Amino acid sequence: MTSMTSVQKQSIPALLEGRDALVRSQTGSGKTLAYCIPVVQSLQAMKSKIQRSDGPYALVLVPTRELALQSFDTVQKLLKPFTWIVPGVLMGGEKKKSEKARLRKGINILISTPGRLVDHIKSTKNLHFSRIRWLVLDEADRILDLGFEKDVTVILNAVNAECRRRQNVLLSATLTEGVTRLADISLLDPVRISVLEEQGGQSDPERSVAPEGAPAVPGGELDSFAVPGGLDQHATLVPSKLRLVSLAAFILQKCKFEKDQKMIVFFSSCELVEFHYHLFLQTLPGGSGAPAAGRPPSASARLKFLRLHGDMEQEERTAVFQEFSRSKTGVLLCTDVAARGLDLPQVTWIVQYNAPSSPAEYIHRIGRTARIGCRGSSLLILAPSEAGYVNSLASHKINVSEIKLEDILSVLTRDDCFEGSRWRPQKSRAAGPPEIRQRATVLQTLFEDYVHSSEKRVSWAKKALQSFIRAYATYPRELKHIFHVRALHLGHVAKSFGLRDAPQNLSVPAVKRRKVNMNRPGLHKKTPSKRRLAEILRSEYSSGMEARVAKVKKQNKHAAPSSRPCSAVCSGRPASAVGKKKKRSP
């Protein structure tokens, strides 16, 4: 490293002066080194040389296990010249017996997740804080979001009972009421550093340093977020029935047909990660599973899928984290366990398949790319009924540009394995919407055939669908008008899990079930004719809605036009019967 980032220029001198600090800077701006360098500098300069048996001199709290490992790795590199200072890490998923043995031998810089540290405070007798000189809370907002407020209070009380004089540092990408409350009880006359970045990744020389006794947070600062300057943000509107096909097409477009692309895809639950991981691994041409029929083995090595979520064993989580960090390409499917603080090098695309529940979470997800002056891009996938979420982000000065659905699906025309049999006799043709629709149908059919190839896989897809609905019902009240479980068309959502029909007796509110049964008087009760069925299934791309337009027009004089071009579907305008039925619902 030859030059410091903006947050490091502002934070390191203040911390070396011995001041408490509240540091706010965008994710990926180098906050870890901003506190690690002063900590190591002060400890190695102590007149009485530190000994391992002295116990912890610095305590660093982080929200997740992966961030604990990353911070530990950074500290280890800084301590190579100072072999007498011993770092250590405590986190869930590891054996407590081996952790207790390390604590007995001595750890001078202790990095830990809050829950595991509280466990050791209560059960490990030889853990003491009498020599603590540094207390650092990294990603403080995330620590509070994950429900660790009580654990942090226990830790603060334990440290205060043994050591009153120390230097405290809080670091966060967003300043929430919880963070400012935590700052009030843990910091003494802190210097407040807020560093933002200009477009293009250039450092903004301005810094906001509040004088002593100033209020914790300016009035409007709670609603502002630091977005990486080198980040291009995009959104696309995709009908529910096409979500799975669109995600697969986007992955193929970026990671198979473009060079040096590294992507992270965020989902709302562990079940969704597992479902899409196994599905893509086995079905996508060029995936790292079995090679697709008729494809050379070399093509199967171009796509590599990894997964990361909280239900995995700690050893596997660590292995995946390290493998993806070292890899130059690949696709990581994950939950928000990877959304905070992790420095995953060379990530070029962030895809949010399920919209986050808050702008702050959105910021942390996209912060996995465009780190420290690099360029990066993000894509938010929304249903047409969720288009209002873009306005919600805009109110927090987060602006996104639209990518058309047709532009994403057009990549399917570049892969012959999605070519339907009807198209083979034609020698020359333009790659227009009819061909895109045909190939989207082939890909959707590929997914459905895989899911319905066994009862076990059908059950597995149903569990993932239930998990999606449960997560959808947990959006906060201020977003319920955008994300409401009653707005979901269960038949179309089921298609996005490779299911041909909406499963019965899903764990959704009873009111929703009655509404669905009333509006769709049961494909399971009335078997359509072969001709009718062919019309509905002719094109997955059309969402199967155009075939019902004639019936809708009889029921409603103000029905939508009988057919819409692809651009209408892409732009998120109401697409026919579903929208009209929603208007009549109470």
Wavefront OBJ file of the C-alpha trace (Angstrom):
o trace
v 0.000 0.000 0.000
v 1.338 3.406 -0.947
v -1.476 5.780 0.003
v -4.250 5.973 2.568
v -7.958 6.126 1.887
v -9.917 9.147 2.993
v -11.273 7.536 6.164
v -7.776 6.360 7.112
v -6.345 9.876 6.668
v -8.957 11.243 9.070
v -9.162 8.399 11.606
v -5.562 7.267 12.196
v -4.201 10.625 13.492
v -7.213 11.131 15.772
v -6.920 7.626 17.220
v -3.179 7.956 17.749
v -3.936 11.052 19.842
v -5.847 8.791 22.231
v -9.327 10.139 21.386
v -12.524 8.106 21.388
v -14.054 8.110 17.898
v -17.341 7.561 16.091
v -16.425 6.825 12.458
v -18.953 6.796 9.644
v -17.732 5.850 6.186
v -19.030 3.899 3.233
v -18.481 0.182 3.167
v -15.306 -0.834 1.388
v -13.416 2.346 2.235
v -10.771 0.759 4.462
v -12.263 1.120 7.954
v -10.587 -2.069 9.236
v -7.065 -0.694 8.754
v -8.258 2.676 10.062
v -8.489 1.191 13.565
v -6.092 -1.781 13.297
v -3.040 0.365 12.510
v -3.427 2.645 15.583
v -4.118 -0.387 17.796
v -0.973 -2.231 16.672
v 1.109 0.971 16.738
v 0.155 1.759 20.330
v 0.610 -1.791 21.637
v 4.030 -2.398 20.067
v 5.256 0.974 21.415
v 4.487 0.170 25.067
v 7.576 0.553 27.306
v 6.932 -2.644 29.230
v 6.896 -5.257 26.488
v 3.587 -7.081 26.142
v 3.585 -10.740 27.112
v 1.131 -13.334 25.896
v 0.127 -14.260 29.438
v -1.007 -10.676 30.118
v -4.326 -11.345 28.377
v -6.263 -8.988 26.096
v -5.117 -5.411 25.582
v -7.543 -4.791 22.705
v -11.069 -6.129 22.215
v -12.723 -5.989 18.783
v -16.409 -6.873 18.389
v -17.776 -7.776 14.940
v -21.264 -9.006 13.907
v -20.488 -12.139 11.846
v -18.070 -15.042 11.844
v -16.772 -14.267 8.360
v -15.963 -10.680 9.344
v -14.221 -11.994 12.479
v -11.991 -14.202 10.312
v -11.288 -11.355 7.901
v -10.373 -8.919 10.690
v -8.177 -11.578 12.333
v -6.339 -12.112 9.031
v -5.724 -8.353 8.703
v -4.364 -8.086 12.254
v -2.113 -11.107 11.694
v -0.498 -9.411 8.688
v 0.109 -6.207 10.672
v 1.664 -8.155 13.565
v 4.296 -10.026 11.511
v 7.104 -7.697 12.707
v 5.815 -7.795 16.310
v 5.849 -11.492 17.130
v 5.365 -10.965 20.871
v 1.820 -9.650 20.368
v -0.652 -12.536 19.922
v -4.013 -12.118 18.143
v -6.954 -14.482 18.552
v -10.518 -14.985 17.393
v -13.641 -16.290 19.151
v -16.795 -17.116 17.221
v -19.764 -19.440 17.118
v -19.393 -22.793 15.415
v -15.949 -23.453 16.882
v -15.205 -25.813 19.777
v -15.406 -23.941 23.078
v -12.827 -26.251 24.627
v -10.120 -25.231 22.151
v -11.082 -21.559 22.557
v -10.742 -21.843 26.331
v -7.288 -23.375 25.872
v -6.223 -20.419 23.703
v -7.564 -17.969 26.289
v -5.558 -19.731 29.020
v -2.352 -19.392 26.981
v -3.152 -15.738 26.359
v -4.535 -13.531 23.590
v -3.483 -9.864 23.376
v -5.772 -8.669 20.551
v -9.092 -10.475 20.917
v -11.549 -10.426 17.986
v -14.963 -11.915 18.704
v -18.639 -12.048 17.839
v -20.784 -10.719 20.728
v -22.695 -13.927 21.487
v -19.650 -16.140 21.837
v -17.795 -13.585 23.984
v -20.747 -13.344 26.395
v -20.702 -17.146 26.607
v -17.041 -17.074 27.650
v -17.591 -14.181 30.088
v -20.132 -16.374 31.894
v -18.263 -19.681 31.753
v -14.509 -19.051 31.327
v -12.786 -18.066 34.568
v -9.407 -17.068 33.109
v -10.887 -14.406 30.782
v -10.179 -10.996 32.305
v -10.233 -7.408 31.011
v -8.073 -5.577 33.552
v -5.465 -4.571 30.934
v -7.885 -3.535 28.153
v -6.674 -0.354 26.403
v -8.831 -0.537 23.239
v -12.503 -1.423 22.710
v -13.593 -1.430 19.057
v -17.124 -2.053 17.751
v -16.897 -2.662 13.996
v -20.114 -2.555 11.911
v -21.921 -1.286 15.008
v -25.250 -0.885 13.208
v -25.196 -4.504 12.075
v -24.364 -5.692 15.598
v -27.543 -3.979 16.790
v -29.628 -5.135 13.795
v -28.778 -8.763 14.569
v -30.159 -8.383 18.092
v -26.844 -8.231 19.962
v -27.725 -5.105 21.967
v -28.143 -7.044 25.219
v -24.911 -8.945 24.604
v -23.032 -5.684 23.964
v -24.417 -4.315 27.229
v -23.164 -7.406 29.101
v -19.713 -7.007 27.514
v -19.544 -3.280 28.322
v -20.506 -3.962 31.943
v -17.867 -6.709 32.236
v -15.147 -4.488 30.781
v -16.186 -1.463 32.874
v -16.084 -3.561 36.049
v -12.372 -4.288 35.529
v -11.093 -1.383 33.443
v -12.388 2.190 33.392
v -9.697 3.923 31.347
v -9.488 2.828 27.714
v -9.950 4.117 24.181
v -13.276 3.329 22.481
v -14.010 3.270 18.748
v -17.357 2.760 16.945
v -17.322 2.215 13.185
v -20.332 1.996 10.887
v -21.428 2.665 7.306
v -24.778 4.028 8.516
v -25.697 6.044 11.600
v -28.925 4.842 13.158
v -30.601 5.821 16.404
v -29.298 2.605 17.962
v -25.716 3.425 17.011
v -25.921 6.940 18.432
v -27.453 5.554 21.630
v -24.604 3.056 21.875
v -22.101 5.858 21.241
v -23.608 7.909 24.070
v -23.075 5.140 26.631
v -19.669 3.867 25.421
v -17.764 6.912 24.104
v -16.334 9.794 26.115
v -16.128 13.154 24.286
v -15.535 11.420 20.947
v -14.309 12.902 17.706
v -16.984 12.244 15.069
v -15.631 11.502 11.620
v -17.949 11.249 8.624
v -16.245 10.632 5.279
v -18.135 10.486 1.990
v -16.828 9.741 -1.483
v -17.427 11.666 -4.683
v -18.399 10.029 -7.967
v -15.603 8.206 -9.739
v -14.044 6.954 -6.535
v -12.171 10.186 -5.747
v -11.814 11.076 -2.123
v -13.824 13.934 -0.773
v -11.411 16.060 1.223
v -14.174 17.373 3.435
v -14.691 15.677 6.729
v -17.252 16.273 9.392
v -15.637 16.377 12.807
v -17.982 17.493 15.520
v -16.569 19.474 18.430
v -16.719 18.157 21.930
v -20.202 18.190 23.399
v -21.893 18.387 19.982
v -25.106 16.410 19.476
v -24.560 12.816 18.402
v -26.073 13.003 14.915
v -27.258 15.928 12.840
v -30.963 15.876 12.170
v -30.937 14.639 8.567
v -27.934 12.369 8.800
v -29.981 9.354 9.824
v -31.576 9.282 6.374
v -28.407 9.693 4.302
v -26.200 6.880 3.120
v -22.669 6.715 1.767
v -22.740 5.019 -1.650
v -19.448 3.927 -3.294
v -18.545 6.412 -6.021
v -17.484 3.782 -8.572
v -20.772 1.883 -8.420
v -23.316 1.684 -11.280
v -26.748 0.818 -9.861
v -29.457 -0.855 -11.945
v -32.928 -2.316 -11.469
v -35.127 -4.493 -13.668
v -38.853 -5.252 -13.493
v -39.591 -8.937 -13.989
v -43.004 -10.692 -13.810
v -43.027 -13.358 -11.081
v -43.294 -16.162 -13.625
v -40.031 -15.103 -15.255
v -37.859 -14.459 -12.193
v -36.002 -17.778 -12.289
v -35.358 -17.613 -16.044
v -34.221 -13.991 -15.813
v -31.762 -14.666 -12.981
v -30.293 -17.639 -14.842
v -30.012 -15.605 -18.064
v -28.251 -12.748 -16.253
v -25.746 -15.139 -14.660
v -25.048 -16.696 -18.070
v -24.720 -13.274 -19.687
v -22.133 -11.979 -17.228
v -20.265 -15.070 -16.087
v -20.270 -17.261 -19.202
v -20.131 -14.833 -22.120
v -18.021 -12.108 -20.493
v -14.512 -12.394 -19.086
v -13.349 -11.940 -15.501
v -16.779 -11.525 -13.930
v -17.322 -12.302 -10.250
v -20.877 -12.115 -8.904
v -22.692 -12.255 -5.566
v -26.450 -13.018 -5.546
v -28.400 -12.178 -2.363
v -31.474 -14.153 -1.275
v -33.801 -13.676 1.685
v -33.380 -17.097 3.327
v -31.121 -20.146 3.632
v -33.691 -22.369 1.878
v -33.688 -20.105 -1.180
v -29.892 -20.218 -1.359
v -29.858 -24.018 -1.188
v -32.623 -24.380 -3.800
v -31.024 -22.115 -6.394
v -27.526 -23.445 -5.730
v -28.447 -27.068 -6.453
v -30.780 -26.138 -9.313
v -28.217 -24.009 -11.176
v -25.398 -26.429 -10.420
v -27.239 -29.269 -12.160
v -29.124 -27.514 -14.956
v -27.283 -24.457 -16.269
v -25.010 -25.187 -19.227
v -21.491 -24.328 -18.227
v -22.283 -24.959 -14.559
v -19.748 -26.687 -12.331
v -21.932 -29.784 -12.032
v -22.359 -32.383 -14.762
v -21.774 -31.040 -18.301
v -24.929 -30.404 -20.259
v -25.844 -32.895 -22.976
v -23.912 -32.319 -26.165
v -21.620 -29.730 -24.568
v -17.852 -30.179 -24.389
v -16.428 -30.696 -20.865
v -14.405 -27.468 -21.205
v -17.624 -25.434 -21.274
v -18.679 -26.837 -17.912
v -15.720 -25.208 -16.176
v -16.653 -21.638 -17.059
v -19.289 -21.248 -14.362
v -18.512 -21.925 -10.718
v -21.247 -21.745 -8.067
v -20.658 -21.402 -4.325
v -23.104 -20.876 -1.471
v -22.881 -19.199 1.940
v -25.570 -19.002 4.638
v -26.066 -19.333 8.361
v -27.224 -22.976 8.387
v -23.889 -24.264 7.103
v -21.251 -25.770 9.369
v -18.555 -23.283 10.352
v -15.765 -25.233 8.661
v -17.683 -25.215 5.375
v -18.497 -21.491 5.717
v -14.834 -20.694 6.268
v -13.764 -22.807 3.291
v -16.319 -21.160 0.980
v -15.356 -17.665 2.152
v -11.674 -18.308 1.517
v -12.257 -20.032 -1.844
v -14.434 -17.200 -3.189
v -11.943 -14.612 -1.912
v -9.100 -16.276 -3.813
v -11.077 -16.950 -6.984
v -11.003 -14.519 -9.913
v -14.434 -15.648 -11.232
v -17.537 -17.396 -9.921
v -21.033 -16.900 -8.515
v -21.660 -16.790 -4.749
v -25.284 -17.384 -3.730
v -25.770 -16.133 -0.171
v -27.963 -14.581 2.488
v -27.220 -11.339 4.315
v -24.551 -13.192 6.302
v -22.204 -11.898 3.565
v -23.706 -8.402 3.414
v -21.593 -6.616 6.021
v -17.932 -5.751 6.139
v -16.586 -8.660 4.099
v -13.815 -7.725 1.698
v -14.272 -10.119 -1.225
v -11.782 -8.977 -3.882
v -12.663 -8.260 -7.518
v -16.442 -8.661 -7.215
v -17.900 -7.027 -10.331
v -21.669 -7.583 -9.891
v -24.060 -7.616 -6.949
v -27.509 -9.086 -7.726
v -30.334 -8.660 -5.195
v -32.857 -11.339 -6.132
v -34.995 -10.510 -3.094
v -35.260 -6.830 -2.220
v -33.747 -5.861 1.162
v -36.015 -4.667 3.944
v -34.305 -1.287 4.360
v -32.154 1.182 2.421
v -29.331 0.571 4.899
v -29.338 -3.134 4.046
v -29.353 -2.245 0.360
v -26.240 -0.109 0.877
v -24.400 -2.865 2.693
v -25.211 -5.438 0.032
v -24.000 -3.306 -2.875
v -20.935 -2.399 -0.820
v -19.404 -5.807 -1.602
v -18.313 -4.318 -4.945
v -16.712 -0.996 -6.019
v -14.439 -1.160 -2.973
v -11.637 1.390 -2.419
v -11.762 3.149 -5.767
v -12.612 0.120 -7.958
v -15.562 -0.025 -10.359
v -18.577 -2.269 -9.845
v -22.241 -2.746 -10.726
v -25.424 -3.853 -8.969
v -28.796 -5.178 -10.134
v -32.035 -5.146 -8.132
v -34.731 -7.536 -9.406
v -38.293 -6.389 -8.688
v -41.777 -7.516 -9.716
v -43.901 -4.909 -11.564
v -46.041 -4.539 -8.413
v -42.865 -3.668 -6.462
v -41.783 -0.802 -8.721
v -42.543 1.676 -5.923
v -39.438 0.414 -4.112
v -37.337 2.419 -6.571
v -39.033 5.602 -5.314
v -38.391 4.510 -1.740
v -34.673 4.234 -2.515
v -34.732 7.567 -4.362
v -36.072 9.265 -1.236
v -32.772 8.285 0.419
v -30.777 9.642 -2.537
v -30.155 6.155 -3.937
v -30.784 6.344 -7.671
v -30.923 3.345 -10.010
v -31.234 3.059 -13.793
v -33.404 0.487 -15.552
v -32.224 -2.570 -17.467
v -34.907 -3.955 -19.771
v -36.005 -7.549 -19.264
v -35.625 -8.261 -22.971
v -31.975 -7.190 -22.828
v -31.319 -9.745 -20.087
v -33.141 -12.613 -21.816
v -31.595 -11.883 -25.211
v -28.428 -13.693 -24.085
v -30.311 -16.981 -24.513
v -30.063 -16.505 -28.292
v -26.288 -16.874 -27.974
v -26.486 -20.432 -26.612
v -27.608 -23.204 -28.972
v -28.703 -25.477 -26.132
v -31.777 -23.256 -25.610
v -32.822 -23.562 -29.236
v -36.298 -25.095 -29.596
v -36.880 -27.764 -32.228
v -39.226 -25.492 -34.191
v -36.386 -23.099 -34.874
v -33.808 -25.556 -36.180
v -34.938 -25.736 -39.871
v -34.596 -21.951 -40.294
v -31.131 -20.974 -41.484
v -31.284 -17.215 -41.082
v -33.439 -15.158 -38.791
v -33.255 -12.091 -36.580
v -32.961 -12.623 -32.817
v -36.280 -10.915 -32.170
v -38.748 -11.246 -29.285
v -40.417 -14.434 -30.676
v -37.105 -16.295 -30.548
v -36.350 -14.896 -27.085
v -39.752 -16.102 -25.867
v -39.126 -19.539 -27.360
v -35.742 -19.889 -25.716
v -37.020 -18.603 -22.366
v -39.652 -21.354 -22.588
v -36.962 -23.968 -23.222
v -34.985 -22.798 -20.164
v -38.082 -22.722 -17.945
v -39.006 -26.222 -19.117
v -35.467 -27.378 -18.272
v -35.885 -26.134 -14.701
v -39.376 -27.639 -14.341
v -38.270 -31.027 -15.687
v -35.439 -31.112 -13.154
v -37.684 -30.151 -10.224
v -40.415 -32.641 -11.209
v -37.949 -35.467 -11.859
v -38.493 -36.766 -8.312
v -40.863 -36.280 -5.400
v -37.915 -35.262 -3.220
v -37.070 -32.335 -5.502
v -40.706 -31.229 -5.683
v -40.871 -31.223 -1.875
v -37.607 -29.311 -1.754
v -38.973 -26.664 -4.168
v -42.171 -26.347 -2.100
v -40.135 -25.726 1.060
v -38.177 -23.000 -0.730
v -41.448 -21.430 -1.913
v -42.816 -21.450 1.629
v -39.622 -19.839 2.872
v -39.963 -17.110 0.244
v -43.564 -16.371 1.278
v -42.648 -16.249 4.976
v -39.829 -13.816 4.232
v -42.134 -11.731 2.022
v -44.583 -11.377 4.917
v -41.902 -9.882 7.192
v -41.260 -6.612 5.340
v -41.625 -3.615 7.704
v -44.867 -1.675 7.901
v -43.566 1.265 5.880
v -42.971 -1.066 2.902
v -46.171 -3.126 3.164
v -47.836 -1.079 0.421
v -45.076 -2.297 -1.914
v -44.387 -5.806 -0.609
v -47.653 -7.367 0.546
v -48.220 -11.099 0.524
v -51.707 -10.545 -0.904
v -50.191 -9.040 -4.028
v -48.438 -12.309 -4.859
v -49.895 -14.512 -7.584
v -49.029 -17.902 -6.101
v -49.302 -19.724 -9.417
v -46.786 -17.382 -11.040
v -44.495 -17.373 -8.000
v -44.547 -21.200 -8.049
v -43.205 -21.061 -11.620
v -40.152 -19.232 -10.327
v -39.409 -22.338 -8.227
v -39.778 -24.762 -11.121
v -43.253 -25.870 -9.987
v -45.948 -26.236 -12.644
v -48.830 -25.379 -10.299
v -49.213 -23.542 -7.019
v -48.985 -26.113 -4.173
v -52.015 -26.478 -1.959
v -52.058 -25.711 1.788
v -49.101 -23.352 1.776
v -48.329 -21.639 5.066
v -49.751 -18.262 4.036
v -52.455 -16.264 5.821
v -55.923 -17.825 5.581
v -57.333 -14.638 4.052
v -54.844 -14.954 1.219
v -55.806 -18.588 0.574
v -59.502 -17.696 0.388
v -58.726 -14.857 -2.002
v -56.652 -17.084 -4.275
v -59.324 -19.782 -4.324
v -61.992 -17.211 -5.097
v -60.135 -15.455 -7.882
v -58.736 -18.595 -9.502
v -61.515 -21.147 -9.252
v -59.068 -23.951 -9.400
v -56.978 -25.359 -12.184
v -57.053 -28.518 -10.078
v -60.846 -28.740 -10.239
v -61.454 -28.028 -13.909
v -59.169 -29.673 -16.476
v -58.698 -27.381 -19.503
v -58.951 -28.684 -23.038
v -55.768 -29.607 -24.905
v -56.077 -26.556 -27.133
v -56.642 -24.267 -24.170
v -53.694 -25.803 -22.300
v -51.455 -25.364 -25.335
v -52.374 -21.670 -25.499
v -51.491 -21.139 -21.848
v -48.210 -23.052 -21.992
v -47.101 -21.885 -25.446
v -44.807 -19.237 -24.038
v -43.453 -18.956 -20.516
v -42.142 -15.569 -21.604
v -45.675 -14.171 -21.896
v -46.439 -15.268 -18.320
v -49.467 -17.196 -19.664
v -51.710 -14.180 -19.194
v -52.609 -13.107 -22.732
v -54.758 -16.191 -23.305
v -57.240 -15.018 -20.636
v -57.674 -11.475 -21.915
v -60.862 -12.204 -23.881
v -62.556 -13.522 -20.745
v -61.392 -10.534 -18.724
v -62.808 -8.069 -21.248
v -66.257 -9.587 -20.798
v -66.010 -9.257 -17.038
v -64.628 -5.729 -16.979
v -65.384 -3.007 -19.531
v -62.223 -1.188 -18.545
v -59.886 -4.151 -19.032
v -56.365 -3.685 -20.376
v -55.702 -4.081 -24.140
v -55.726 -7.688 -25.323
v -52.009 -7.868 -25.956
v -48.969 -5.943 -24.880
v -45.553 -5.782 -26.493
v -42.527 -7.026 -24.614
v -41.565 -3.468 -23.667
v -44.831 -3.091 -21.766
v -44.048 -6.163 -19.688
v -40.519 -4.955 -19.116
v -41.599 -1.481 -18.072
v -43.782 -2.894 -15.305
v -47.200 -1.627 -16.517
v -50.195 -3.672 -15.342
v -50.225 -6.884 -17.352
v -53.904 -7.975 -17.365
v -56.192 -10.051 -15.225
v -54.116 -10.147 -12.062
v -53.897 -6.373 -11.830
v -57.651 -5.912 -12.334
v -58.519 -8.451 -9.703
v -56.244 -6.714 -7.246
v -58.113 -3.444 -7.748
v -61.418 -5.043 -6.763
v -60.022 -6.715 -3.647
v -60.824 -5.005 -0.325
l 1 2 3 4 5 6 7 8 9 10 11 12 13 14 15 16 17 18 19 20 21 22 23 24 25 26 27 28 29 30 31 32 33 34 35 36 37 38 39 40 41 42 43 44 45 46 47 48 49 50 51 52 53 54 55 56 57 58 59 60 61 62 63 64 65 66 67 68 69 70 71 72 73 74 75 76 77 78 79 80 81 82 83 84 85 86 87 88 89 90 91 92 93 94 95 96 97 98 99 100 101 102 103 104 105 106 107 108 109 110 111 112 113 114 115 116 117 118 119 120 121 122 123 124 125 126 127 128 129 130 131 132 133 134 135 136 137 138 139 140 141 142 143 144 145 146 147 148 149 150 151 152 153 154 155 156 157 158 159 160 161 162 163 164 165 166 167 168 169 170 171 172 173 174 175 176 177 178 179 180 181 182 183 184 185 186 187 188 189 190 191 192 193 194 195 196 197 198 199 200 201 202 203 204 205 206 207 208 209 210 211 212 213 214 215 216 217 218 219 220 221 222 223 224 225 226 227 228 229 230 231 232 233 234 235 236 237 238 239 240 241 242 243 244 245 246 247 248 249 250 251 252 253 254 255 256 257 258 259 260 261 262 263 264 265 266 267 268 269 270 271 272 273 274 275 276 277 278 279 280 281 282 283 284 285 286 287 288 289 290 291 292 293 294 295 296 297 298 299 300 301 302 303 304 305 306 307 308 309 310 311 312 313 314 315 316 317 318 319 320 321 322 323 324 325 326 327 328 329 330 331 332 333 334 335 336 337 338 339 340 341 342 343 344 345 346 347 348 349 350 351 352 353 354 355 356 357 358 359 360 361 362 363 364 365 366 367 368 369 370 371 372 373 374 375 376 377 378 379 380 381 382 383 384 385 386 387 388 389 390 391 392 393 394 395 396 397 398 399 400 401 402 403 404 405 406 407 408 409 410 411 412 413 414 415 416 417 418 419 420 421 422 423 424 425 426 427 428 429 430 431 432 433 434 435 436 437 438 439 440 441 442 443 444 445 446 447 448 449 450 451 452 453 454 455 456 457 458 459 460 461 462 463 464 465 466 467 468 469 470 471 472 473 474 475 476 477 478 479 480 481 482 483 484 485 486 487 488 489 490 491 492 493 494 495 496 497 498 499 500 501 502 503 504 505 506 507 508 509 510 511 512 513 514 515 516 517 518 519 520 521 522 523 524 525 526 527 528 529 530 531 532 533 534 535 536 537 538 539 540 541 542 543 544 545 546 547 548 549 550 551 552 553 554 555 556 557 558 559 560 561 562 563 564 565 566 567 568 569 570 571 572 573 574 575 576 577 578 579 580 581 582 583 584 585 586
